[in-house]
Amino acid sequence: MKYGIGNYFSLPNEIFLLGLSSGELAVYSFLKRCENRKTHQCWPSYRTIGQAVRMSENTVRKYTLCLEERGLISTEPTEITTRAGQKRNGNLLYTLRPIQEVIDEHYDRQLDQLELVAARQRTTAAQAGT
């Protein structure tokens, strides 16, 4: 099988700093593959993603929610109109956030967590000293 020059996609190196599970990484990678490079959006179905990464639709849904909670993607419901004129739910519209924003937020959360731990340690030390 011969592949054309444009038959690849880029995955940012920073994605490996976030501690994603293999399932999260697989779903994110497929969304990255599908995304429009100008709008950073795509709308594959859970079924399409699942077939590509060999997961059930429910598992894809779970990892999609995880990616959304981590701030890597946002999702919006879409609507389609059938030929008969009926409105139906469409696939989710995925927007992939710029990786640098995601990394910055990740480090901010880690810093907040460290400051909280330090404050607790100071409180414990102060109580022990009284």
C-alpha positions as CSV (number, residue, x, y, z in Angstrom):
1,M,0.0,0.0,0.0
2,K,1.4,3.4,-1.0
3,Y,0.7,6.4,1.2
4,G,0.7,10.0,0.0
5,I,2.9,12.7,1.5
6,G,0.0,14.3,3.5
7,N,-1.1,11.0,5.1
8,Y,0.1,11.7,8.7
9,F,-0.8,14.0,11.7
10,S,1.3,15.6,14.4
11,L,0.9,14.7,18.0
12,P,2.5,17.3,20.4
13,N,5.4,15.9,22.6
14,E,3.9,17.7,25.6
15,I,0.9,15.3,25.6
16,F,3.2,12.8,27.4
17,L,3.7,15.2,30.3
18,L,0.1,15.0,31.4
19,G,0.0,11.4,32.6
20,L,-2.7,10.2,30.3
21,S,-3.9,6.6,30.4
22,S,-3.4,4.5,27.2
23,G,-7.1,4.8,26.5
24,E,-7.1,8.6,26.9
25,L,-4.1,8.8,24.7
26,A,-5.7,6.6,22.0
27,V,-8.9,8.6,21.9
28,Y,-7.0,11.9,21.9
29,S,-4.7,10.7,19.1
30,F,-7.7,9.8,17.0
31,L,-9.4,13.1,17.6
32,K,-6.1,14.8,16.7
33,R,-6.0,12.8,13.5
34,C,-9.5,13.9,12.5
35,E,-9.3,17.6,13.5
36,N,-9.5,20.4,11.0
37,R,-6.1,22.1,11.4
38,K,-7.7,25.6,11.1
39,T,-10.7,25.2,13.4
40,H,-9.3,22.5,15.7
41,Q,-12.6,20.8,15.5
42,C,-14.0,17.4,14.4
43,W,-17.1,15.3,14.9
44,P,-16.5,11.6,14.7
45,S,-19.1,9.4,16.3
46,Y,-18.3,7.2,19.4
47,R,-18.6,4.2,17.0
48,T,-16.1,5.6,14.6
49,I,-13.6,6.4,17.3
50,G,-14.2,3.0,18.9
51,Q,-13.6,1.1,15.7
52,A,-10.4,3.0,15.1
53,V,-8.9,2.5,18.6
54,R,-10.6,-0.9,19.2
55,M,-12.8,0.2,22.1
56,S,-16.5,0.0,22.8
57,E,-18.7,3.1,22.4
58,N,-19.1,3.2,26.2
59,T,-15.4,3.1,26.8
60,V,-14.8,5.9,24.2
61,R,-17.5,7.9,26.0
62,K,-15.7,7.4,29.3
63,Y,-12.3,8.5,27.9
64,T,-13.9,11.5,26.1
65,L,-15.3,12.6,29.5
66,C,-11.8,12.2,31.0
67,L,-10.2,14.3,28.3
68,E,-12.9,16.9,28.8
69,E,-12.3,17.0,32.6
70,R,-8.5,17.3,32.0
71,G,-9.2,20.3,29.7
72,L,-7.8,18.8,26.5
73,I,-11.0,19.0,24.6
74,S,-14.4,20.5,24.8
75,T,-17.6,19.0,23.3
76,E,-20.8,20.4,22.1
77,P,-23.9,18.5,21.0
78,T,-25.0,18.8,17.4
79,E,-28.3,18.3,15.7
80,I,-29.1,16.9,12.3
81,T,-32.3,17.0,10.3
82,T,-33.5,13.8,8.6
83,R,-34.9,13.8,5.1
84,A,-38.3,13.5,6.7
85,G,-37.6,16.8,8.4
86,Q,-37.2,15.4,11.9
87,K,-34.5,16.7,14.2
88,R,-32.1,14.2,15.8
89,N,-29.1,14.3,17.9
90,G,-25.9,14.4,15.9
91,N,-22.4,13.5,16.8
92,L,-20.5,15.6,19.4
93,L,-18.5,18.4,18.0
94,Y,-15.0,18.2,19.5
95,T,-12.7,21.2,19.9
96,L,-9.1,20.4,20.7
97,R,-7.6,23.0,22.9
98,P,-4.1,24.4,22.2
99,I,-1.6,22.1,24.0
100,Q,0.3,25.0,25.6
101,E,-2.9,26.2,27.4
102,V,-3.5,22.7,28.6
103,I,0.1,22.3,29.9
104,D,0.0,25.7,31.7
105,E,-3.3,24.8,33.4
106,H,-1.9,21.3,34.4
107,Y,1.2,23.0,36.0
108,D,-1.0,25.6,37.7
109,R,-3.1,22.8,39.2
110,Q,0.0,21.0,40.4
111,L,1.3,24.2,42.0
112,D,-2.0,24.9,43.7
113,Q,-1.9,21.3,45.1
114,L,1.7,21.8,46.4
115,E,0.7,25.1,48.0
116,L,-2.2,23.4,49.7
117,V,0.0,20.6,51.0
118,A,2.6,23.2,52.3
119,A,-0.2,25.2,54.1
120,R,-1.4,22.0,55.8
121,Q,2.2,21.1,56.9
122,R,2.6,24.6,58.3
123,T,-0.7,24.4,60.2
124,T,0.3,20.9,61.6
125,A,3.7,22.2,62.6
126,A,2.2,25.3,64.3
127,Q,-0.3,23.1,66.2
128,A,2.5,20.7,67.3
129,G,4.6,23.6,68.5
130,T,1.9,25.1,70.8
